[in-house]
C-alpha cells in the first residue's frame, strides 16, 4: 500500500456520546459502488458469514483510500442467511452514529454477495486484546505515565461499552450477545460495541432462541434468557456484568471450572462468580447488581455509566493487574454441545 493515502475512519475518543435527543437526527448512509472496493484479506468468519478488510476509494472527501471492514456471506449461504443480513442492514441504517458503536459507512446489495461496509477497528476485538496483554507483560495499555494508568485504561474500556449500550438501548435495540469478543477496539483504544441485533451466523453470531441449532453464549446469558427465552435490555445488563468480569480477569472464560449444566443449576440456586482478589469491592458490587435474578432490580446502562464515571474520577486503582492470579482462570473443560465460548 505504498504511495497511497490511507484513512481509517473513526470518531475521536473524546467526542461526547450522542444523547437520545440526537437519536432523531437521520444518518446519511448510501449505496457504495462495488468496483470501488478492493478486498485485502479476511478478518474473521462464521459458518455462513465472513468479515473482510478492504480499501474503499472515494469513501470520504479528501481521502483517496479508506480502510474499511466488509461484512458479507460465504459461498454456500442460503436465502435465509441473506434475508437475515438484510434485516441487519435495515436496522443499522436506522441508527444514528455514536462514538462507542461501530459505524455503518455504506452497502453494496445490488448483486450477490451483499456487502455491509463498516468502520475498520485496527486493534481487533476486546477479548483478544485483553488476553494478548498477558503475554506482552501487560504493556498493551500504554502506561504512558506510570502504572496507575493500567487500571484507568481497563475502567475506560468498561465505560466505553456501557456508553455504547446505553445508546443502543435508547434506540430500543437489544444486543443479545454482549461479550468482550463482540466489542471492537479502535487504534486510539476506544471500545465500540459491534454485532448488535444481528441475524443468524454473521461473524459468528446466531439468533439466540433455544430452538436455534447453533451454540448458545450461555456463560453470558441472563437466567431468564436461558430458562424462558426472554431477551430485554435487562438481560443485556446481565451480559454486561459478565463482560465486566472479562475485563477484570484480562479475557478469562466465565465460570472457568464449570460445565454449562452445572453453571445453570448453581445460578438458579443463587450462585454468582466470586470476586477476583485483584478487583476492588465497588467494582464487584456493580457486577453483582447486573446479576440480580429479578431483571427489574438491575441497573440501567445509563446508571452503570454514571457510576463508572464517578469511580474513574476518584483516581483509585480498582483493578490491581499486578496481583492477578491467572492460573485460576486457565481451567480448560471439554465444551458441552451447544456451549458457545
BASE-259828 format. One line per 8 residues: number of its first residue (from 1); their letters; for each residue x, y, z of N, C-alpha, C, O. Coordinates in steps of 0.02 Angstrom, whole numbers. Layout:
N
NUM) A) X Y Z X Y Z X Y Z X Y Z; ...
//
This chain:
341
1) XXXXXXXX) 42 -60 0 0 0 0 43 63 0 23 115 26; 103 57 -29 146 115 -33 118 167 -80 80 150 -126; 136 229 -68 114 285 -111 39 294 -113 13 324 -160; 5 269 -61 -67 279 -57 -82 321 5 -48 316 56; -134 361 -1 -158 398 58 -211 355 91 -266 347 65; -195 328 150 -239 282 184 -273 318 242 -241 353 281; -338 308 247 -376 338 302 -415 283 336 -447 242 303; -412 282 402 -455 237 442 -508 279 475 -492 320 518
9) XXXXXXXX) -571 269 456 -625 310 482 -639 291 555 -649 233 571; -639 340 598 -654 329 668 -669 396 700 -637 446 685; -719 396 746 -734 456 782 -685 466 839 -660 417 866; -669 528 857 -622 540 911 -646 511 977 -706 509 991; -597 487 1017 -616 456 1081 -647 505 1128 -687 486 1171; -630 569 1122 -655 618 1169 -721 650 1147 -745 697 1179; -750 624 1094 -814 651 1072 -868 630 1120 -870 572 1142; -912 676 1137 -966 661 1184 -1015 611 1153 -1032 619 1094
17) XXXXXXXX) -1038 561 1190 -1088 516 1165 -1151 553 1145 -1171 602 1177; -1183 531 1091 -1244 563 1068 -1300 547 1117 -1305 491 1141; -1341 595 1130 -1397 585 1176 -1458 559 1139 -1459 557 1078; -1508 540 1178 -1570 515 1147 -1601 569 1104 -1633 554 1053; -1593 632 1123 -1621 686 1083 -1590 688 1014 -1624 705 965; -1525 669 1009 -1492 669 945 -1514 610 903 -1503 609 842; -1544 561 936 -1561 499 901 -1610 510 844 -1615 468 799; -1645 566 844 -1693 579 790 -1660 608 728 -1692 615 676
25) XXXXXXXX) -1595 625 734 -1560 652 677 -1544 596 628 -1512 547 647; -1566 602 565 -1553 548 517 -1479 542 501 -1442 592 501; -1456 481 488 -1388 468 468 -1385 455 394 -1427 419 367; -1336 483 360 -1333 476 287 -1292 414 269 -1231 415 273; -1327 361 250 -1295 301 225 -1318 291 153 -1376 304 137; -1273 269 111 -1292 262 41 -1259 201 10 -1210 174 37; -1286 182 -46 -1256 128 -84 -1186 149 -107 -1175 207 -125; -1139 102 -104 -1071 117 -124 -1052 73 -184 -1069 14 -184
33) XXXXXXXX) -1018 101 -234 -1001 62 -293 -956 3 -276 -903 11 -246; -977 -57 -295 -939 -117 -279 -870 -116 -310 -822 -141 -281; -864 -86 -370 -799 -86 -403 -749 -37 -372 -692 -33 -393; -771 0 -321 -726 45 -285 -701 14 -219 -671 48 -178; -716 -51 -211 -691 -89 -154 -638 -137 -177 -648 -174 -225; -581 -138 -142 -528 -186 -156 -518 -229 -93 -494 -205 -42; -537 -293 -98 -531 -338 -41 -457 -354 -29 -420 -371 -75; -436 -348 35 -367 -361 53 -358 -430 84 -317 -469 62
41) XXXXXXXX) -399 -444 135 -392 -509 169 -453 -521 213 -494 -476 223; -460 -582 238 -514 -599 285 -493 -580 355 -437 -592 376; -540 -551 393 -529 -534 463 -560 -585 510 -535 -594 566; -613 -618 489 -647 -666 532 -705 -698 494 -725 -672 442; -731 -753 520 -786 -786 486 -826 -830 534 -802 -849 588; -887 -846 513 -929 -894 546 -946 -949 497 -911 -957 447; -999 -987 510 -1017 -1042 466 -1040 -1016 398 -1027 -1047 347; -1076 -960 398 -1103 -933 335 -1079 -863 319 -1080 -842 261
49) XXXXXXXX) -1057 -825 370 -1036 -757 358 -962 -747 366 -928 -789 396; -937 -692 339 -866 -675 348 -858 -600 348 -901 -563 323; -802 -577 376 -786 -506 378 -718 -497 344 -670 -533 359; -715 -450 299 -656 -438 257 -628 -369 269 -665 -322 281; -562 -363 265 -530 -297 264 -526 -275 191 -507 -314 147; -545 -213 179 -546 -188 110 -523 -115 107 -525 -79 156; -502 -95 48 -488 -25 33 -547 2 -7 -568 -27 -56; -574 59 16 -630 91 -19 -604 157 -49 -578 200 -14
57) XXXXXXXX) -612 164 -114 -591 225 -149 -648 275 -150 -703 258 -172; -636 337 -126 -687 389 -128 -739 383 -75 -793 412 -82; -724 347 -20 -773 340 34 -783 406 71 -839 422 90; -729 444 81 -733 508 116 -701 562 74 -657 548 33; -722 623 84 -693 680 49 -621 690 73 -607 687 133; -577 703 26 -509 718 44 -465 657 56 -406 665 70; -492 597 51 -451 537 58 -458 494 -4 -513 482 -27; -403 471 -29 -405 430 -90 -427 359 -74 -466 329 -111
65) XXXXXXXX) -402 333 -18 -417 264 1 -433 261 75 -399 291 116; -486 225 92 -505 216 162 -506 142 179 -534 102 141; -475 123 235 -479 54 257 -547 43 291 -567 81 335; -582 -9 270 -648 -24 297 -654 -99 310 -614 -138 286; -704 -117 350 -721 -187 360 -785 -202 321 -832 -162 322; -787 -258 287 -844 -276 245 -874 -341 271 -840 -393 271; -936 -339 292 -972 -399 312 -1007 -427 251 -1040 -391 214; -1000 -492 240 -1031 -523 183 -1047 -596 198 -1037 -619 255
73) XXXXXXXX) -1071 -633 149 -1088 -703 157 -1038 -746 120 -1012 -727 68; -1025 -806 147 -980 -853 114 -1018 -891 59 -1080 -892 59; -981 -921 14 -1012 -964 -36 -1050 -1020 -1 -1026 -1049 47; -1109 -1033 -25 -1150 -1086 4 -1202 -1061 53 -1244 -1100 76; -1200 -996 70 -1251 -969 114 -1318 -969 78 -1321 -960 18; -1371 -980 116 -1438 -985 86 -1475 -919 85 -1450 -868 108; -1535 -921 57 -1576 -861 53 -1597 -835 121 -1604 -775 131; -1606 -881 169 -1624 -858 236 -1566 -820 268 -1577 -772 306
81) XXXXXXXX) -1505 -840 253 -1446 -804 278 -1443 -734 249 -1426 -686 283; -1458 -729 185 -1459 -663 152 -1514 -619 182 -1503 -560 194; -1573 -649 193 -1628 -610 222 -1609 -584 291 -1625 -528 309; -1575 -626 330 -1553 -605 397 -1504 -547 391 -1508 -499 430; -1459 -551 344 -1410 -498 335 -1442 -432 313 -1421 -379 334; -1493 -437 272 -1529 -377 250 -1567 -345 308 -1574 -284 311; -1593 -386 353 -1626 -359 412 -1576 -323 456 -1591 -270 485; -1516 -351 462 -1463 -317 499 -1448 -249 469 -1442 -200 505
89) XXXXXXXX) -1442 -247 403 -1427 -184 369 -1483 -133 381 -1470 -74 393; -1545 -155 376 -1602 -110 387 -1599 -79 457 -1614 -20 466; -1580 -120 506 -1575 -95 574 -1519 -44 580 -1528 9 610; -1461 -59 552 -1404 -15 557 -1416 52 522 -1392 104 544; -1454 51 468 -1469 112 431 -1512 160 472 -1510 221 462; -1550 133 519 -1594 175 559 -1559 207 619 -1584 254 649; -1500 180 637 -1465 204 696 -1421 265 680 -1383 263 632; -1426 318 719 -1378 373 713 -1308 349 734 -1301 297 766
97) XXXXXXXX) -1258 387 715 -1190 370 734 -1179 382 809 -1208 427 838; -1135 342 838 -1115 351 908 -1043 329 914 -1022 280 883; -1004 365 954 -932 353 957 -915 286 989 -857 265 984; -962 253 1022 -948 188 1053 -987 131 1022 -997 79 1053; -1010 142 960 -1043 90 921 -1011 90 852 -1003 142 821; -994 31 827 -964 26 761 -1010 56 709 -1070 41 707; -982 98 666 -1022 140 622 -1031 109 552 -984 83 522; -1092 112 528 -1107 92 459 -1085 147 411 -1101 206 420
105) XXXXXXXX) -1047 128 359 -1022 176 310 -1058 172 243 -1063 222 207; -1081 113 226 -1114 105 161 -1132 32 150 -1125 -10 194; -1155 17 88 -1176 -51 73 -1176 -62 -2 -1182 -15 -41; -1168 -125 -21 -1173 -146 -91 -1220 -206 -92 -1200 -261 -74; -1281 -196 -113 -1330 -251 -110 -1365 -261 -177 -1416 -296 -181; -1338 -230 -229 -1372 -235 -294 -1362 -303 -327 -1398 -321 -373; -1312 -339 -303 -1299 -407 -327 -1268 -448 -271 -1247 -420 -220; -1263 -513 -281 -1234 -557 -230 -1158 -561 -239 -1134 -557 -296
113) XXXXXXXX) -1121 -570 -185 -1145 -570 -117 -1155 -499 -91 -1120 -453 -112; -1203 -489 -45 -1214 -423 -17 -1155 -402 27 -1124 -444 60; -1140 -338 27 -1087 -310 69 -1116 -258 117 -1154 -214 96; -1099 -262 180 -1112 -209 228 -1045 -180 247 -1002 -216 272; -1035 -116 236 -970 -84 247 -973 -45 312 -1014 0 321; -927 -62 358 -924 -28 423 -853 -4 435 -806 -24 400; -845 40 485 -779 66 500 -734 10 525 -755 -35 562; -671 13 506 -622 -38 525 -589 -19 590 -567 38 600
121) XXXXXXXX) -587 -67 637 -556 -57 702 -490 -96 704 -491 -158 707; -435 -60 704 -370 -92 691 -345 -137 747 -304 -180 735; -370 -127 809 -344 -168 865 -385 -231 877 -372 -267 925; -434 -245 834 -471 -307 839 -521 -307 896 -544 -254 918; -539 -367 920 -590 -371 972 -560 -367 1042 -501 -382 1052; -601 -346 1089 -578 -332 1157 -553 -396 1191 -503 -393 1228; -585 -452 1181 -564 -514 1214 -493 -532 1195 -452 -547 1239; -477 -530 1131 -410 -547 1109 -359 -496 1134 -303 -515 1152
129) XXXXXXXX) -378 -432 1134 -332 -381 1159 -316 -392 1232 -258 -386 1252; -367 -409 1272 -356 -422 1343 -311 -483 1354 -265 -481 1394; -325 -536 1317 -285 -597 1325 -213 -587 1301 -166 -611 1332; -206 -552 1245 -139 -540 1218 -96 -498 1266 -35 -505 1268; -129 -455 1305 -92 -412 1350 -56 -452 1404 -6 -429 1432; -80 -513 1419 -48 -554 1470 22 -573 1447 70 -570 1486; 28 -594 1384 92 -617 1358 139 -560 1339 197 -572 1323; 114 -499 1341 156 -442 1324 174 -402 1386 189 -342 1383
137) XXXXXXXX) 174 -436 1442 192 -401 1504 143 -346 1521 160 -299 1557; 82 -353 1494 28 -304 1507 48 -233 1485 25 -184 1513; 91 -229 1433 111 -164 1408 61 -135 1358 67 -77 1339; 12 -175 1338 -33 -154 1285 -73 -92 1305 -97 -55 1261; -82 -81 1369 -122 -24 1391 -84 42 1389 -113 94 1405; -22 40 1371 13 102 1358 51 130 1417 106 156 1407; 25 125 1477 59 150 1537 103 210 1521 162 212 1539; 74 258 1489 113 314 1466 138 358 1522 188 393 1514
145) XXXXXXXX) 105 356 1580 125 399 1635 134 360 1700 127 387 1755; 149 295 1694 160 256 1754 107 203 1765 57 202 1730; 119 158 1812 75 100 1823 3 118 1839 -42 77 1826; -11 177 1867 -79 194 1888 -127 197 1829 -187 193 1838; -100 204 1768 -144 209 1709 -174 142 1690 -226 141 1656; -145 87 1710 -170 22 1689 -242 11 1711 -284 -7 1670; -256 22 1774 -324 15 1798 -371 64 1764 -427 47 1747; -347 125 1753 -389 176 1721 -407 155 1650 -464 165 1628
153) XXXXXXXX) -359 126 1614 -373 105 1546 -427 51 1544 -472 53 1502; -422 2 1589 -472 -51 1592 -540 -23 1612 -591 -44 1585; -541 24 1658 -604 56 1677 -634 95 1619 -695 98 1611; -591 126 1579 -615 162 1520 -646 114 1470 -697 131 1439; -617 55 1461 -648 4 1418 -720 -10 1442 -767 -11 1402; -727 -20 1507 -792 -35 1536 -841 21 1524 -899 9 1508; -819 83 1532 -864 140 1523 -882 149 1449 -939 165 1434; -834 139 1404 -849 144 1333 -906 96 1314 -953 116 1279
161) XXXXXXXX) -902 35 1338 -953 -15 1321 -1020 5 1352 -1072 -1 1320; -1019 28 1414 -1081 50 1447 -1113 107 1408 -1174 109 1400; -1072 154 1384 -1099 211 1346 -1129 187 1279 -1182 211 1259; -1094 141 1246 -1120 114 1184 -1186 77 1194 -1232 84 1154; -1190 38 1248 -1251 1 1262 -1308 47 1285 -1366 34 1271; -1290 101 1321 -1342 149 1341 -1373 180 1279 -1434 190 1276; -1332 194 1229 -1358 222 1166 -1401 170 1129 -1456 186 1107; -1376 109 1124 -1413 56 1089 -1481 44 1122 -1532 38 1088
169) XXXXXXXX) -1481 42 1189 -1545 31 1223 -1592 90 1215 -1653 81 1214; -1564 151 1209 -1607 209 1198 -1641 206 1129 -1692 239 1119; -1612 167 1084 -1642 157 1018 -1688 96 1015 -1710 75 962; -1702 68 1074 -1746 10 1081 -1717 -51 1045 -1754 -90 1014; -1652 -58 1048 -1619 -116 1020 -1595 -161 1076 -1574 -138 1129; -1598 -225 1064 -1573 -275 1111 -1514 -311 1078 -1520 -333 1021; -1459 -316 1112 -1399 -345 1082 -1402 -420 1078 -1395 -449 1025; -1413 -452 1135 -1421 -525 1142 -1356 -564 1139 -1357 -624 1151
177) XXXXXXXX) -1300 -532 1125 -1236 -568 1127 -1180 -521 1149 -1127 -520 1118; -1193 -483 1202 -1143 -437 1226 -1088 -476 1262 -1101 -511 1311; -1027 -470 1238 -969 -505 1266 -907 -470 1240 -911 -433 1191; -850 -482 1272 -789 -448 1251 -771 -464 1179 -741 -423 1145; -789 -523 1155 -773 -542 1086 -811 -500 1036 -792 -495 978; -866 -470 1058 -908 -429 1013 -901 -355 1026 -945 -316 1008; -846 -335 1056 -827 -265 1063 -763 -255 1025 -714 -291 1036; -761 -207 979 -702 -193 939 -665 -133 967 -695 -89 998
185) XXXXXXXX) -600 -131 955 -557 -79 984 -523 -41 928 -489 -69 886; -532 25 930 -502 69 879 -428 80 894 -403 61 947; -394 111 848 -322 124 856 -308 165 918 -257 154 951; -353 212 935 -342 254 994 -368 221 1058 -374 254 1110; -384 156 1054 -407 115 1111 -479 129 1132 -499 108 1186; -516 164 1091 -587 173 1105 -624 107 1090 -614 77 1037; -666 85 1136 -705 24 1127 -772 39 1094 -805 89 1111; -792 -3 1048 -854 6 1011 -893 -59 1008 -867 -111 987
193) XXXXXXXX) -955 -55 1029 -999 -114 1027 -1013 -131 954 -1027 -88 913; -1009 -195 938 -1023 -218 870 -1070 -277 872 -1083 -306 924; -1095 -295 813 -1135 -355 804 -1196 -358 848 -1214 -410 875; -1229 -301 856 -1290 -300 896 -1351 -310 850 -1352 -288 793; -1401 -344 878 -1462 -354 840 -1451 -393 776 -1489 -386 728; -1399 -434 774 -1382 -468 711 -1426 -529 700 -1455 -557 746; -1429 -548 637 -1465 -609 619 -1417 -668 624 -1360 -661 644; -1442 -725 604 -1406 -787 616 -1339 -790 579 -1335 -780 519
201) XXXXXXXX) -1287 -805 618 -1222 -826 592 -1188 -777 546 -1161 -796 494; -1189 -714 563 -1147 -665 529 -1092 -648 578 -1106 -623 633; -1030 -660 559 -971 -651 603 -981 -686 670 -976 -656 724; -997 -751 664 -1002 -794 724 -1062 -778 768 -1063 -798 827; -1113 -743 742 -1171 -726 782 -1229 -770 761 -1238 -784 702; -1269 -790 810 -1329 -828 794 -1389 -798 830 -1382 -759 876; -1448 -818 807 -1509 -797 841 -1516 -841 903 -1516 -902 899; -1522 -809 961 -1517 -847 1022 -1585 -864 1052 -1601 -840 1106
209) XXXXXXXX) -1623 -904 1018 -1679 -938 1048 -1659 -1011 1057 -1616 -1036 1021; -1689 -1044 1105 -1668 -1112 1119 -1684 -1159 1061 -1657 -1214 1058; -1728 -1138 1017 -1741 -1181 959 -1685 -1176 908 -1684 -1214 859; -1637 -1130 918 -1581 -1123 872 -1540 -1187 871 -1533 -1221 922; -1513 -1204 813 -1470 -1262 806 -1398 -1246 823 -1358 -1291 833; -1381 -1182 827 -1313 -1162 841 -1298 -1159 915 -1344 -1160 956; -1234 -1153 932 -1215 -1147 1003 -1240 -1082 1033 -1248 -1032 998; -1253 -1083 1098 -1278 -1025 1134 -1224 -996 1178 -1182 -1033 1204
217) XXXXXXXX) -1223 -930 1188 -1174 -898 1232 -1197 -902 1304 -1205 -850 1337; -1208 -963 1329 -1240 -971 1394 -1202 -940 1452 -1233 -918 1501; -1137 -936 1447 -1097 -907 1502 -1108 -832 1508 -1090 -802 1559; -1138 -801 1458 -1153 -729 1459 -1228 -715 1466 -1247 -658 1476; -1269 -766 1461 -1341 -756 1459 -1372 -749 1528 -1351 -782 1576; -1423 -706 1532 -1461 -699 1593 -1502 -762 1606 -1517 -799 1560; -1519 -773 1670 -1558 -832 1687 -1623 -836 1648 -1643 -889 1624; -1658 -778 1642 -1722 -779 1607 -1714 -795 1533 -1760 -821 1501
225) XXXXXXXX) -1656 -779 1505 -1643 -795 1435 -1631 -870 1426 -1655 -900 1379; -1594 -899 1472 -1579 -970 1469 -1642 -1012 1482 -1655 -1061 1447; -1680 -992 1532 -1736 -1034 1554 -1801 -1020 1517 -1840 -1066 1505; -1813 -957 1498 -1878 -938 1471 -1876 -904 1403 -1927 -880 1379; -1817 -901 1371 -1810 -868 1306 -1830 -794 1308 -1856 -768 1259; -1819 -761 1364 -1837 -690 1371 -1774 -648 1360 -1723 -659 1393; -1778 -600 1314 -1722 -556 1298 -1745 -483 1302 -1790 -463 1266; -1713 -445 1346 -1730 -375 1354 -1665 -336 1365 -1611 -365 1368
233) XXXXXXXX) -1671 -270 1372 -1612 -231 1391 -1584 -254 1458 -1524 -253 1468; -1629 -276 1503 -1606 -300 1568 -1564 -364 1561 -1517 -375 1599; -1580 -406 1512 -1539 -466 1501 -1472 -446 1470 -1421 -479 1482; -1471 -392 1431 -1407 -365 1407 -1365 -340 1465 -1303 -346 1465; -1398 -311 1516 -1361 -287 1575 -1327 -345 1611 -1270 -339 1633; -1362 -402 1617 -1331 -461 1647 -1267 -479 1607 -1214 -490 1636; -1273 -480 1541 -1216 -496 1499 -1159 -446 1509 -1100 -464 1508; -1177 -383 1520 -1127 -332 1533 -1088 -347 1597 -1028 -337 1600
241) XXXXXXXX) -1122 -373 1647 -1088 -392 1709 -1035 -445 1696 -981 -443 1726; -1051 -493 1652 -1002 -545 1634 -945 -513 1594 -887 -531 1604; -961 -467 1549 -909 -432 1511 -863 -394 1558 -802 -392 1547; -891 -362 1609 -851 -326 1658 -803 -375 1693 -745 -358 1705; -827 -434 1710 -785 -486 1739 -729 -506 1690 -673 -517 1711; -745 -509 1625 -694 -524 1575 -639 -471 1574 -580 -487 1570; -659 -408 1580 -610 -353 1580 -565 -360 1641 -504 -353 1636; -595 -372 1699 -556 -377 1761 -506 -435 1759 -451 -429 1785
249) XXXXXXXX) -525 -491 1727 -483 -550 1726 -441 -554 1662 -413 -607 1647; -438 -499 1624 -400 -497 1561 -421 -552 1513 -379 -589 1486; -486 -557 1502 -512 -600 1450 -521 -673 1469 -521 -716 1425; -527 -688 1533 -537 -758 1554 -606 -782 1534 -651 -743 1521; -613 -848 1533 -677 -879 1516 -721 -878 1578 -700 -901 1631; -782 -852 1573 -827 -851 1631 -842 -921 1657 -844 -969 1619; -853 -926 1722 -867 -990 1756 -816 -1042 1733 -835 -1095 1707; -751 -1027 1742 -698 -1067 1710 -698 -1141 1727 -677 -1181 1686
257) XXXXXXXX) -720 -1159 1787 -715 -1229 1808 -782 -1266 1801 -788 -1323 1825; -832 -1234 1769 -899 -1264 1767 -920 -1281 1696 -909 -1242 1649; -951 -1338 1688 -987 -1353 1627 -1053 -1314 1627 -1076 -1296 1681; -1082 -1300 1569 -1144 -1260 1567 -1200 -1287 1610 -1235 -1248 1643; -1210 -1352 1612 -1264 -1381 1651 -1255 -1366 1725 -1303 -1348 1760; -1194 -1372 1750 -1179 -1357 1820 -1188 -1282 1834 -1214 -1263 1886; -1165 -1241 1786 -1171 -1169 1794 -1244 -1148 1801 -1260 -1107 1845; -1288 -1176 1760 -1359 -1157 1762 -1390 -1178 1828 -1428 -1140 1858
265) XXXXXXXX) -1375 -1239 1850 -1402 -1262 1914 -1381 -1217 1972 -1421 -1199 2015; -1317 -1198 1972 -1292 -1156 2026 -1321 -1086 2023 -1336 -1056 2075; -1327 -1058 1963 -1357 -991 1957 -1428 -990 1984 -1448 -943 2017; -1466 -1042 1970 -1534 -1047 1995 -1536 -1051 2071 -1585 -1031 2103; -1482 -1077 2101 -1478 -1083 2174 -1449 -1020 2206 -1440 -1018 2267; -1435 -969 2165 -1410 -907 2193 -1335 -896 2186 -1310 -844 2207; -1299 -943 2157 -1227 -935 2149 -1211 -880 2099 -1245 -872 2048; -1159 -842 2113 -1131 -793 2065 -1055 -800 2068 -1027 -820 2119
273) XXXXXXXX) -1022 -784 2014 -949 -788 2013 -919 -747 2070 -941 -690 2081; -870 -774 2106 -841 -738 2162 -798 -679 2139 -780 -674 2080; -783 -636 2185 -743 -576 2170 -670 -596 2157 -639 -628 2200; -643 -577 2099 -570 -587 2090 -533 -547 2143 -552 -490 2157; -481 -575 2172 -448 -543 2228 -415 -477 2209 -403 -435 2253; -400 -467 2145 -368 -405 2124 -418 -352 2103 -400 -300 2077; -483 -365 2116 -537 -318 2099 -564 -286 2162 -578 -321 2211; -572 -221 2161 -598 -186 2220 -673 -200 2229 -709 -215 2180
281) XXXXXXXX) -696 -195 2290 -765 -213 2307 -816 -172 2268 -868 -199 2247; -802 -108 2257 -850 -65 2222 -866 -91 2152 -923 -89 2129; -814 -116 2118 -824 -141 2050 -860 -208 2052 -902 -222 2009; -844 -250 2100 -877 -315 2106 -951 -306 2123 -993 -344 2098; -968 -258 2165 -1038 -245 2181 -1076 -226 2118 -1135 -245 2111; -1044 -190 2072 -1077 -174 2009 -1093 -237 1969 -1147 -243 1940; -1046 -284 1967 -1059 -348 1934 -1119 -383 1966 -1164 -406 1930; -1119 -387 2032 -1173 -422 2067 -1241 -391 2053 -1290 -426 2046
289) XXXXXXXX) -1243 -324 2049 -1306 -291 2034 -1330 -308 1963 -1391 -313 1951; -1284 -317 1917 -1303 -338 1849 -1331 -409 1849 -1370 -427 1804; -1312 -449 1899 -1333 -519 1901 -1391 -532 1949 -1402 -589 1968; -1427 -480 1968 -1487 -491 2008 -1535 -536 1969 -1544 -529 1908; -1567 -582 2005 -1613 -627 1972 -1674 -590 1943 -1697 -607 1889; -1698 -541 1979 -1755 -501 1955 -1729 -449 1905 -1691 -404 1925; -1748 -453 1842 -1722 -406 1792 -1736 -333 1809 -1696 -289 1794; -1793 -320 1842 -1811 -251 1858 -1767 -221 1912 -1765 -160 1920
297) XXXXXXXX) -1730 -263 1948 -1686 -238 2001 -1617 -220 1975 -1577 -189 2011; -1602 -239 1914 -1536 -224 1886 -1530 -151 1867 -1581 -119 1850; -1470 -123 1869 -1461 -53 1848 -1470 -46 1773 -1465 -95 1736; -1484 15 1750 -1485 29 1679 -1413 43 1655 -1369 55 1696; -1403 43 1590 -1337 58 1564 -1318 131 1580 -1259 146 1591; -1366 175 1580 -1352 244 1597 -1328 250 1669 -1282 288 1684; -1359 212 1714 -1338 212 1784 -1268 183 1791 -1227 209 1829; -1254 130 1754 -1187 99 1756 -1135 149 1733 -1082 155 1764
305) XXXXXXXX) -1148 184 1678 -1101 232 1651 -1086 287 1702 -1028 307 1711; -1139 313 1734 -1129 367 1783 -1087 342 1842 -1044 379 1867; -1100 281 1865 -1063 255 1921 -990 244 1903 -945 258 1943; -978 218 1843 -909 208 1821 -872 275 1815 -813 280 1832; -907 325 1792 -877 391 1786 -856 417 1855 -802 446 1863; -898 406 1905 -881 426 1973 -819 389 1999 -774 419 2028; -817 323 1986 -761 284 2009 -696 306 1975 -644 312 2007; -700 317 1909 -641 338 1872 -614 405 1898 -554 414 1905
313) XXXXXXXX) -660 451 1912 -640 517 1935 -610 517 2005 -576 564 2025; -623 464 2043 -593 459 2110 -518 445 2107 -482 457 2155; -496 419 2050 -424 407 2042 -398 346 2078 -337 337 2083; -442 304 2104 -421 244 2140 -407 187 2091 -436 185 2037; -362 142 2109 -347 85 2067 -396 29 2084 -390 -3 2136; -445 18 2040 -498 -31 2054 -481 -100 2029 -512 -149 2049; -430 -105 1985 -408 -170 1960 -333 -173 1966 -296 -139 1930; -309 -213 2013 -237 -217 2026 -208 -273 1982 -204 -330 2004
321) XXXXXXXX) -188 -255 1922 -165 -305 1873 -104 -343 1898 -96 -402 1882; -61 -311 1936 -1 -345 1961 -17 -404 2007 24 -448 2016; -78 -403 2036 -96 -456 2084 -140 -511 2054 -163 -555 2091; -152 -509 1989 -196 -559 1959 -166 -628 1962 -106 -637 1949; -206 -677 1980 -185 -747 1981 -214 -780 1919 -269 -807 1920; -176 -777 1865 -201 -801 1801 -217 -876 1802 -263 -898 1767; -181 -914 1842 -189 -987 1841 -260 -1009 1860 -284 -1060 1835; -294 -971 1903 -360 -992 1924 -412 -982 1869 -468 -1008 1874
329) XXXXXXXX) -394 -945 1816 -440 -935 1761 -421 -975 1699 -450 -966 1646; -373 -1020 1706 -349 -1057 1648 -373 -1129 1647 -344 -1171 1613; -426 -1143 1685 -456 -1210 1685 -488 -1223 1617 -527 -1182 1593; -472 -1279 1586 -499 -1295 1521 -543 -1357 1527 -520 -1410 1547; -606 -1349 1510 -653 -1405 1510 -674 -1421 1440 -673 -1378 1396; -694 -1483 1429 -722 -1501 1365 -789 -1466 1359 -831 -1470 1404; -800 -1431 1302 -861 -1393 1293 -921 -1440 1285 -918 -1490 1249; -975 -1422 1319 -1037 -1459 1308 -1065 -1439 1240 -1052 -1385 1215
337) XXXXX) -1104 -1484 1209 -1137 -1468 1147 -1182 -1408 1158 -1221 -1406 1206; -1177 -1360 1115 -1220 -1301 1121 -1191 -1246 1164 -1224 -1196 1176; -1129 -1254 1189 -1098 -1203 1231 -1051 -1161 1188 -1000 -1186 1164; -1069 -1099 1178 -1027 -1054 1139 -980 -1017 1186 -1001 -990 1237; -916 -1017 1169 -867 -983 1211 -830 -930 1171 -786 -896 1199
//
